[in-house]
């Protein structure tokens, strides 16, 4: 637990004294050193004082080697102290500043930098070049750049990044140029500019052997060449999704919307870095059935990137709004029934997280949890996503329907764009916008929604027609005897979409475990073991593990070793750990694989397996 001097007035996970002084722009000048696995260079911070008497700048750092600090205008050295390291939160960097000083910090990262994953050529698809990518959400930017690592502060940034000449460098910014290095012919310098202020967690960098394909008037998809054509097909509907989002929320302001398909170790489905969304290769299903993740990341261009939670206790403002609008986009593209079907699936995911993983009394199931002294990664779950979006759908139905509530969404963006806000800011504006419906809004149990654990107090009304067929089939499988399996045939799922097959399996996961005989019969009929759709494969493997099918253990291990998406990896590891027969195999596999896993994934799985406290 951090000491009492740790907490800032605005953010319980940051040292930064943002109540006195803020960073308004950040200019990065670094070299990528694959041999030492570090970034080395300098960052220049432009400052704006809120308190004219302030004489120090407090920044967040973690595992950074600080060489020196100077006044960027006068080149005079500035006195600084680096505080004691606190687990997860790093060290407080205090710099003595003059009245008008612009601070320049010379530093290098550590090979253990939690923000960066370094891949050897053997870990890439091409096998010829190394690869680097960053993941700064929630509080990992401090391990890559000394900064005010809090979403309460937004800055513009520029960057000059030197890297081996054979590699492409991309960032969460518009690329200005790529030039020869004036001193080293084996290097090139890449220049970037992000003109819209963003929080530190959205600064991102990638370097690798990358190619692109055009997929729209403002979009390219990037990846290693082995995946680029498949990715271009998968994400061909990106521009349509952007235009639909603009109809709902207003103009897209970031100039470009590119996608980058990362190597399999990327721990998330996607990361909404401005101008360059990172996505997992597990989305490459071959039929665009998993492209809804792109609608989610596109929505973050407004909900999260343009309007940002002021600290991680209010994370639902980013994610609940985004899930809610994402489903609106998909509803406009594929029909309102599809939107409702997605809401029902999200409710099941939330129920599993709350009741089976966290526990219904866990404080991390609050929509607005207390994170004082808590690493935000430890609180990460689908709760802010699904509980938040369910609140918004409930409110939409309460105030009069989609058309009325969509007017609020657009006004909300106009009111708070380029700001960082709290839940109270959001609620106050909701009441202001719907001032004629105050009595209606007062019927909402706000305290339970925000500050009580467990499932939401209200389940929104949904059209269940697309889900009913899934529930009916799952119920038949659950209730039949082994002698009644002749009632099933391969046509049972022939007319189902891949999303419905996922829902069918998810429904079965909520019921008592099937026996091995039923599992084998189901696979014989539906050939689920051969399915390449990662969402279906994930649920099928979990169903097999719940049925204690011994032959499913190795395929489950193979699946979690082939990709590092925590949505898939953590539940399967938990299932393997709960089954006594597979527990030691799960532990052995983790110990063998953890050095090649993303540090965040390795840490969270270690906690799931009870080998990390």
Helices and strands as residue ranges (DSSP letters): E 21-33, E 38-49, E 56-61, E 65-71, E 80-82, E 91-96, E 103-108, E 116-119, G 121-123, E 131-134, G 141-143, E 155-164, E 168-171, E 174-180, E 187-198, G 200-202, E 205-208, E 211-216, E 219-223, H 225-234, H 238-249, E 258-261, E 270-271, E 276-279, G 281-283, H 292-299, E 307-309, G 312-314, H 316-334, H 336-351, I 352-358, G 363-365, H 376-379, H 383-399, H 402-416, E 419-421, H 423-433, G 435-437, H 438-441, H 446-451, H 465-479, G 482-487, G 490-493, H 498-509, H 516-526, G 528-530, H 534-546, H 552-562, H 566-578, H 580-593, G 594-596, H 599-608
